[in-house]
C-alpha cells in the first residue's frame, strides 16, 4: 500500500468496494437489484482487532442468512463472507462488544405490508 504526500492511498492502489461486490459470486447478482427489494445494502460497520466488519441489510439469503463481510483495510480484496441468521431480517447496525458483536436487525424493505 502506497500513500501520497497527504497520506492518502495512491490512486492506483485504491480498490472500490462496489467492484468487489459486483465480482463476488454470492453478492454480485444482488448488486443489480434495488436495495429495498433485497439488493445489496450495507448498513452496519464495526471495527474489532484492526478488522473491518460490514453488516448487510440485504440481501437476505435462503434460510434467512444475511452476510457480514470481514476484511482488512489494507487488503480489502482478501475478504471473507460470514453469515448470520436474523429470522429474515437484515442488519441495521453492528457494533463490537467485549465478547463479540451486538447486531440490530430489521426488515430489508421499508417494513410496511401491502394492503
C-alpha positions, 0 to 999 in steps of 0.5 A: 500500500502506497500513500501520497504526500497527504497520506492518502492511498495512491490512486492506483492502489485504491480498490472500490468496494462496489467492484468487489461486490459486483465480482463476488459470486454470492453478492454480485447478482444482488448488486443489480437489484434495488436495495429495498427489494433485497439488493445489496445494502450495507448498513452496519460497520464495526471495527474489532482487532484492526478488522473491518466488519460490514453488516448487510441489510440485504440481501437476505439469503435462503434460510434467512442468512444475511452476510457480514463481510470481514476484511482488512483495510489494507487488503480489502480484496482478501475478504471473507463472507460470514453469515448470520441468521436474523429470522429474515431480517437484515442488519441495521447496525453492528457494533463490537462488544467485549465478547463479540458483536451486538447486531440490530436487525430489521426488515430489508424493505421499508417494513410496511405490508401491502394492503 
